[in-house]
Amino acid sequence: MAVGGGGVSSRYDPLDVTEYTFEEMNATGDVVKTWNTYVMVHVFTPEGIQQWGKPGAMSIEHGLFIDTPPQN
């Protein structure tokens, strides 16, 4: 599981933050494919959801602010 932004009980993880660069997200997607598994990401913002969709996140946890489904 990756935490893409928005820790409910964390002072240092606001809901509107995207925590990884796109390069880091792609690297995560590449690694999980070699392990025959998938990425589940905890993310709230539309931007973070869209970014994680491109490297192949298969499960978006929470995603409360989604406005458009991710495009792979």
N, C-alpha and C positions, 0 to 999 in steps of 0.2 A: 504494500500500500504506500502510495506517495501522498504527502500532504501538500496540496497545491495552493493553499491559502485559507486563512480563517479559522483560527483556533478559538473555540468558544470560551475557554477559561484561561487563555494566555494574553498577557498584556502586550506581548511583543509579536503578535500574529493577527493583525487586524483583518477584518473580513474583506477589505478591498485590495489586498496585496496578492500578487502572483509571485510565489516564492522561488521558482526555478526559471532559468533561462531556457529558451527553446532548444538549445544545444543539449542541455542537461536532460530535458524531457525526451529528446530523441535517443540519447544514450540509454536512458532507462528503458524505453521501448525496445531497443536493440537487445539489451541484456535479458529482459524477460522472455523474448522470443527464443533465445538460446536455451532457456530452461523450460520451454514448452508450457509457459504460464501466461498471465496477463497482468496488466496494471489496473489497480483499483485506486482511484484518486479522491481525496477529500478536498473539495474545492467549492467555492460559492459563486464567484463572479463569472459573468458571461465570457469575459476575455480568457480567464483561466480554463474554463470548460472548453472553449474553442481550441486553445493551445494544446490541451492534453488530448483532444480528439485526433489531432494530426499524427502524433506518434503511436496511436493505437490504444489509448485507454479504453477498456471494455466496460468499466463500471464507474459512474460518477456518483459519489456519495454526497448527499445533501443537495448541492446544485440549486439552492433556493432562489438565486437571482437569474436563472437561465432565461434567455429570451428567444434563442434559436437553437435547435438541436445541433450538436457538433457535426462538422463535415470532415470526413476522413479523406 
